[in-house]
Amino acid sequence: MAVAHYNRSIPELLTDVMNQFTLLVRKETQLARTEMSEKVSDLAVGIGLLVGGSVLLIPALVILLEAAVSGLIAAGIEAPWAALIVGGATLAIGFVLLAIGIARVKAARPVPTRTIEQLQRDAEVAKQQVRNDDDTSQRAA
């Protein structure tokens, strides 16, 4: 592979580095905004669906729980015990669903992970570039 050697002055190199760095920062900022926008809109849709589903499920659940209590009463269990059994089972299921929901919300952190990874790669490339430019200028001196 042929390596081109340019005899550029240090001010030219610094100007080039600053121009490239400015462009990189602009592009990475744009990428971060886009990624955050995607994550926030995904989160908003998910929350909207949760609210909509909850609004419809709450009345249905109340009716089903009342039917379960009535069924236990019809099976010969006294009314207070029937209500306690259905209420306790519903409470346990609710806690399990709540724990799963909290875990999922924590997993959906709106952090621009792709942008952070790209910035880390860019920083590494910039370090290598500076080393290469430094080695080239030392050889020329």
BAFI-49913 format. One record per residue (C-alpha): residue number from 1; residue in one letter; chain; x negated, y, z. Coordinates in steps of 0.2 Angstrom, whole numbers, always signed. Each point is the difference from the previous one (the first is absolute). Example, Ala and Ser with C-alpha at 12.3 -4.5 7.8 and 13.67 -1.06 7.14 Angstrom:
% BAFI-49913
+-----+-----+-------+-------+-------+-------+
:   n : res : chain :     u :     v :     w :
+-----+-----+-------+-------+-------+-------+
:   1 :   A :     A :   -62 :   -22 :   +39 :
:   2 :   S :     A :    -6 :   +17 :    -3 :
+-----+-----+-------+-------+-------+-------+
% end
This chain:
% BAFI-49913
+-----+-----+-------+-------+-------+-------+
:   n : res : chain :     u :     v :     w :
+-----+-----+-------+-------+-------+-------+
:   1 :   M :     A :    +0 :    +0 :    +0 :
:   2 :   A :     A :    -7 :   +17 :    -5 :
:   3 :   V :     A :    -1 :   +13 :   +14 :
:   4 :   A :     A :    +1 :   +18 :    -6 :
:   5 :   H :     A :   -11 :   +12 :    +9 :
:   6 :   Y :     A :    +6 :   +18 :    +1 :
:   7 :   N :     A :   -12 :   +14 :    +5 :
:   8 :   R :     A :   +13 :   +10 :   +10 :
:   9 :   S :     A :    -4 :   +13 :   +13 :
:  10 :   I :     A :    +6 :    -2 :   +18 :
:  11 :   P :     A :   +13 :   +14 :    -2 :
:  12 :   E :     A :    +7 :    -9 :   -15 :
:  13 :   L :     A :    +1 :   -16 :    +9 :
:  14 :   L :     A :    +8 :    +8 :   +15 :
:  15 :   T :     A :   +13 :    +9 :   -11 :
:  16 :   D :     A :    +4 :   -16 :    -8 :
:  17 :   V :     A :    +2 :    -9 :   +16 :
:  18 :   M :     A :   +11 :   +13 :    +7 :
:  19 :   N :     A :   +11 :    +0 :   -16 :
:  20 :   Q :     A :    +2 :   -19 :    +1 :
:  21 :   F :     A :    +3 :    +1 :   +19 :
:  22 :   T :     A :   +14 :   +13 :    -3 :
:  23 :   L :     A :    +8 :   -10 :   -13 :
:  24 :   L :     A :    -1 :   -16 :   +10 :
:  25 :   V :     A :    +8 :    +9 :   +15 :
:  26 :   R :     A :   +14 :    +6 :   -11 :
:  27 :   K :     A :    +4 :   -17 :    -7 :
:  28 :   E :     A :    -1 :    -9 :   +17 :
:  29 :   T :     A :   +12 :   +13 :    +7 :
:  30 :   Q :     A :   +12 :    -2 :   -14 :
:  31 :   L :     A :    -1 :   -19 :    +2 :
:  32 :   A :     A :    +3 :    +1 :   +19 :
:  33 :   R :     A :   +15 :   +11 :    -3 :
:  34 :   T :     A :    +7 :   -12 :   -13 :
:  35 :   E :     A :    -3 :   -15 :   +12 :
:  36 :   M :     A :    +8 :    +9 :   +15 :
:  37 :   S :     A :   +15 :    +5 :   -11 :
:  38 :   E :     A :    +2 :   -19 :    -5 :
:  39 :   K :     A :    -1 :    -6 :   +18 :
:  40 :   V :     A :   +12 :   +13 :    +7 :
:  41 :   S :     A :   +13 :    -3 :   -13 :
:  42 :   D :     A :    -1 :   -19 :    +3 :
:  43 :   L :     A :    +2 :    +4 :   +19 :
:  44 :   A :     A :   +14 :   +11 :    -3 :
:  45 :   V :     A :    +9 :   -12 :   -11 :
:  46 :   G :     A :    -3 :   -14 :   +13 :
:  47 :   I :     A :    +7 :   +11 :   +14 :
:  48 :   G :     A :   +15 :    +5 :   -11 :
:  49 :   L :     A :    +4 :   -18 :    -3 :
:  50 :   L :     A :    -2 :    -4 :   +18 :
:  51 :   V :     A :   +13 :   +13 :    +5 :
:  52 :   G :     A :   +12 :    -5 :   -13 :
:  53 :   G :     A :    -1 :   -18 :    +5 :
:  54 :   S :     A :    +2 :    +4 :   +18 :
:  55 :   V :     A :   +15 :   +11 :    -3 :
:  56 :   L :     A :    +9 :   -14 :    -9 :
:  57 :   L :     A :    -6 :   -14 :   +12 :
:  58 :   I :     A :    +4 :    +7 :   +17 :
:  59 :   P :     A :   +19 :    -1 :    -3 :
:  60 :   A :     A :    -1 :   -17 :    -7 :
:  61 :   L :     A :   -11 :    -6 :   +14 :
:  62 :   V :     A :   +13 :    +6 :   +13 :
:  63 :   I :     A :   +14 :    -9 :    -9 :
:  64 :   L :     A :   -10 :   -16 :    -1 :
:  65 :   L :     A :    -5 :    +1 :   +19 :
:  66 :   E :     A :   +18 :    +3 :    +5 :
:  67 :   A :     A :    +4 :   -15 :   -10 :
:  68 :   A :     A :   -14 :   -11 :    +8 :
:  69 :   V :     A :    +7 :    +5 :   +17 :
:  70 :   S :     A :   +17 :    -4 :    -5 :
:  71 :   G :     A :    -6 :   -17 :    -6 :
:  72 :   L :     A :    -9 :    -4 :   +16 :
:  73 :   I :     A :   +16 :    +5 :   +10 :
:  74 :   A :     A :   +10 :   -11 :   -12 :
:  75 :   A :     A :   -12 :   -14 :    +4 :
:  76 :   G :     A :    +4 :    +1 :   +18 :
:  77 :   I :     A :   -14 :   +11 :    +7 :
:  78 :   E :     A :    +6 :   +14 :   +11 :
:  79 :   A :     A :    +0 :   +18 :    -8 :
:  80 :   P :     A :   -14 :    +7 :   +11 :
:  81 :   W :     A :   -12 :   -14 :    -4 :
:  82 :   A :     A :    +5 :    +0 :   -18 :
:  83 :   A :     A :    -5 :   +18 :    -1 :
:  84 :   L :     A :   -16 :    -3 :    +9 :
:  85 :   I :     A :    -5 :   -14 :   -11 :
:  86 :   V :     A :    +3 :   +10 :   -16 :
:  87 :   G :     A :    -7 :   +16 :    +7 :
:  88 :   G :     A :   -16 :    -9 :    +6 :
:  89 :   A :     A :    -3 :    -9 :   -17 :
:  90 :   T :     A :    +3 :   +16 :    -9 :
:  91 :   L :     A :   -12 :    +9 :   +11 :
:  92 :   A :     A :   -14 :   -13 :    -3 :
:  93 :   I :     A :    +2 :    +1 :   -19 :
:  94 :   G :     A :    +0 :   +19 :    +1 :
:  95 :   F :     A :   -16 :    +0 :    +9 :
:  96 :   V :     A :    -8 :   -12 :   -12 :
:  97 :   L :     A :    +6 :   +11 :   -15 :
:  98 :   L :     A :    -6 :   +16 :    +9 :
:  99 :   A :     A :   -18 :    -8 :    +2 :
: 100 :   I :     A :    -1 :    -5 :   -18 :
: 101 :   G :     A :    +6 :   +17 :    -6 :
: 102 :   I :     A :   -13 :    +9 :   +11 :
: 103 :   A :     A :   -14 :   -11 :    -7 :
: 104 :   R :     A :    +5 :    +3 :   -18 :
: 105 :   V :     A :    +1 :   +19 :    +3 :
: 106 :   K :     A :   -17 :    +0 :    +8 :
: 107 :   A :     A :    -7 :   -10 :   -15 :
: 108 :   A :     A :    +7 :   +13 :   -12 :
: 109 :   R :     A :   -12 :   +14 :    +5 :
: 110 :   P :     A :    +1 :   +14 :   -12 :
: 111 :   V :     A :   -19 :    +1 :    -2 :
: 112 :   P :     A :    -8 :    +2 :   -17 :
: 113 :   T :     A :   -11 :   -15 :    +1 :
: 114 :   R :     A :    -4 :    -1 :   -18 :
: 115 :   T :     A :    -6 :   +18 :    +0 :
: 116 :   I :     A :   -10 :    -3 :   +16 :
: 117 :   E :     A :    -8 :   -15 :    -9 :
: 118 :   Q :     A :    -4 :   +10 :   -16 :
: 119 :   L :     A :    -8 :   +14 :   +10 :
: 120 :   Q :     A :   -11 :   -12 :    +9 :
: 121 :   R :     A :    -5 :    -8 :   -17 :
: 122 :   D :     A :    -3 :   +18 :    -7 :
: 123 :   A :     A :   -11 :    +5 :   +15 :
: 124 :   E :     A :   -10 :   -16 :    -3 :
: 125 :   V :     A :    -2 :    +5 :   -18 :
: 126 :   A :     A :    -5 :   +18 :    +4 :
: 127 :   K :     A :   -13 :    -6 :   +12 :
: 128 :   Q :     A :    -7 :   -12 :   -13 :
: 129 :   Q :     A :    +0 :   +15 :   -13 :
: 130 :   V :     A :    -9 :   +11 :   +12 :
: 131 :   R :     A :   -13 :   -13 :    +3 :
: 132 :   N :     A :    -2 :    -2 :   -18 :
: 133 :   D :     A :    -1 :   +18 :    -4 :
: 134 :   D :     A :   -12 :    +2 :   +15 :
: 135 :   D :     A :   -11 :   -14 :    -7 :
: 136 :   T :     A :    +0 :    +8 :   -17 :
: 137 :   S :     A :    -5 :   +17 :    +6 :
: 138 :   Q :     A :   -14 :    -7 :   +10 :
: 139 :   R :     A :    -7 :   -10 :   -15 :
: 140 :   A :     A :    +1 :   +16 :   -10 :
: 141 :   A :     A :   -10 :   +10 :   +13 :
+-----+-----+-------+-------+-------+-------+
% end
